[in-house]
Amino acid sequence: MSEIEGEDNKKYKPYENSGIEEGDRIIKVNNTQIDSTDELIETVNMSGGKEIKVEYVHEQETKECSITPVKMNDDEYKLGLWVRDSAAGVGTVTFYEPSTKTFGALGHGISDIDTGELIDIASGEFVTTRILSITKGESGTPGKIQGTIENQENIGLISKNTRFGIYGTVDNLSGLNIDTSKEMEVATRDEIKTGKATILCSLDNDTPQEYEIEIEKIFKNNNYDNKSMEIRVTDERLLEKTGGIIQGMSGSPIIQNGKFVGAVTHVLVDNPEEGYGVFADIMLKQSREVE
């Protein structure tokens, strides 16, 4: 939201008292479906400054409000709303479940950079990525995987963005480049123990590699956030390459005794060797609710 200057050089806030808030998703204007910022701009300009009816989604609830656009010096009409129509990022796919053809990734949600709130997504695409470079993590400065999704393969559709990860369906299994013979059981919480485990992650555009970690603490009764386990990277190869857990490794599956126990979710900024993981059963439950 932003105060704007009209053609009369006065300051206006057209959205004020309308009820619409940061993080809401506009779906219709004057009963016309809106799928992009370009469509929104065009529809608002067509109003000629007359009051428009805006239909939007706020915390999963569809609401309506009225806003009167203000004419600017460039003869365009504005609402005073900064609107984004897309977001993209690089992360790790945690699992694919053959029986439902669903996937889970990240272990945490995609949040708005300004509000910090979960983005309410209408739809999304799940594509392969090509890793360009790795920035090593240091104390106080998290590292990151930098990649591109240009000219990559479409794998499927994203339909859910939750605080426990993103979920959807796989249409192009070959694009995932996985060995379907390597199915593994999901561990119950009682089976997870402190001690040695491994994580799977891909850092060089080749097949995923297995790296040693230590599960230091387990919070068995935690169902309210994605910090189910405290973990520490012990593998010298990974520490040399990344300094520990870095951005883009979120979703890397955690394996113990041949079973899928969880996924990497966070790094401790002051010590990139340490971070958190979410229980596998939480992510699996979310994936089974994919429509």
Secondary structure, DSSP 4 states (H G I P E B T S, - for coil): ---EE-TTS-EE-TTTTS---TT-EEEEETTEE--SHHHHHHHHHHTTT--EEEEEEETTEEEEEEE--EE-TTS-EE-S------------EEEEETTTTEEEESSS--B-TTT-SBP--S-EEEE--EEEEEEPPBTTB--EEEEE-TTPPEEEEEEEEETTEEEEEES-HHHH---TT---PBPPGGG--SEEEEEEE-SSSSS-EEEEEEEEEE-TT--SSS--EEEEE--HHHHHHHSS--BT-TTPEEEETTEEEEEEEEEETTEEEEEEEEEHHHHHHHHTT--
